[in-house]
Amino acid sequence: MSFEVREKDLLARIGRLKTKSGVVETPLLFPVVNPVIQPVQPKRIQIDFGFEALITNAYILKKRYQDQPAQQGLHKFLDYDGAVMTDSGAYQILVYGDVDISPKEIVQYQEQIGSDIATILDIPTGWHVTEQHARQTVNETLSRAKLLFKQKTRDDILWVGPVQGGRYLNLVAHSARQMSKLPFQIHALGSPTEVMERYRFDVLVDMIMTAKMNLQPDRPLHLFGAGHPFMFALAVALGCDLFDSAAYSLYAKEGRYMTEDGTHRLNELDYFPCQCPKCTNATPKQVLELPPKEREVFLAEHNLYVCAAEIRRIKQAIRDGRLWEHMEMRAHSHPALYTAVKRLAKYKHFIEKHSPSVKPSGLFYYNSLSLIRPEVVRHAKLLAERYTPTRQVKTLVLVPQAATKPFHKSAEYRKFRKKLKHEIADANVCFYAAPFGVVPIELDEVYPLSQHETAMPLDEETIQYVTDQTVEHIKRTKPKNVTFIHDPKNWNNAILREVKKACKQTTSTLKIVKIDEIKTLEN
Ligand SMILES: [Zn+2]
């Protein structure tokens, strides 16, 4: 197996991918190198910026240099000894409609030049196309994929099987399932560039997730044309392991300066918000005064540093179990990204199923966006499917969350216990708490039910979620008696109203205790 997963968080993974030029670590960004016009030389991309891999275009190489890269070998030709991936000309098909090279020729050429990772000549679906056309691109790509295994002669190259279908998700699913049946080592999601250019990151989420749910999970997934570092965290969280980006150099050409959460025009900057070796030694004004070519190189190098740093932050976040927090922070870079993270609601059960259940760190809960994070989804699922009250007792005592955790060791809970001595002695005690909903006292210390910090006051959606969970819990366990400790300061009256309704339905006798009556008790 060429891909080995070491660490996971959400659908993200830190993995090791074995190529014939060495082992590389994922998530991995391949800077796009255009051999014809390249602001930063490949050797420096490796030595000064630390990129273990790059991607270049086999079609352009063949058109421009014919046999020279084949005679020298691609690595020597580029003067680069990391892993080299080649794209096939599919992007040129998207832009120019066609390329004057056959699928077979491009397979042979990539074998001759010695790519480490190679791509078949797929047909990108594009954005403004009919479903019928989209289906054709999927079918033609599939038949070319099948031909590869009759055409290829080397076994040391990792071949990429691209998934097409564009925004037609049924086609993406079909394409992914069929591609998965072929012995590719890597898959890729094709033609997302236009989706990203339009800032339709929500559609991108649908495309990635549809591919992901239908591909073999043990193969790495490459996202073609993932341009800007502000969306790397989202893509990695959804299980994209490999990326290529030409944005660092395209932006540089247009005088644009990347940050991990946005883009600035150089002439609009008074200060550089960056500590890379380029920015620490210059001011925007000085860079603006440079000759155009030098200015472009400056920006390309800065942009590369920003991309590299963001990938490192993401890897550390995976290791720390804090990728959700990191992704949420990046989601604030742009409303379109935030919209995309909201779209994960549609896939919360799949993400939950494949996320690790124990992590090295607790959760930070800011607002209802996090109600779809796997830990919250998992707790609701386990409570509904697996939890039975520990004793055959007739009373359920519902206690509001305390300020300190674990809740059952808090000062508040000690007061409740004193006040409600008789009820609690013979009851199932559960806390109603954000964000998890209902926390039975015996699970209070189980990860992550005490290992989280929640921002107060709670937003409406969070209160509604906890209310729904509480109501469901009452309906599921049908206690004879319910004692509800009401905390109107942190929880509005809706929860009390809904609990009353639920108790009516389950014919449970409801006793309401106001928290103020208890709080005034002496310790
Ligand atoms: Zn910089």
Boltz pocket constraint, residues with backbone or C-beta under 6 A from the ligand:
constraints:
  - pocket:
      binder: B
      contacts: [[A, 272], [A, 274], [A, 275], [A, 276], [A, 277], [A, 278], [A, 279], [A, 280], [A, 302], [A, 303], [A, 305]]
      max_distance: 6.0
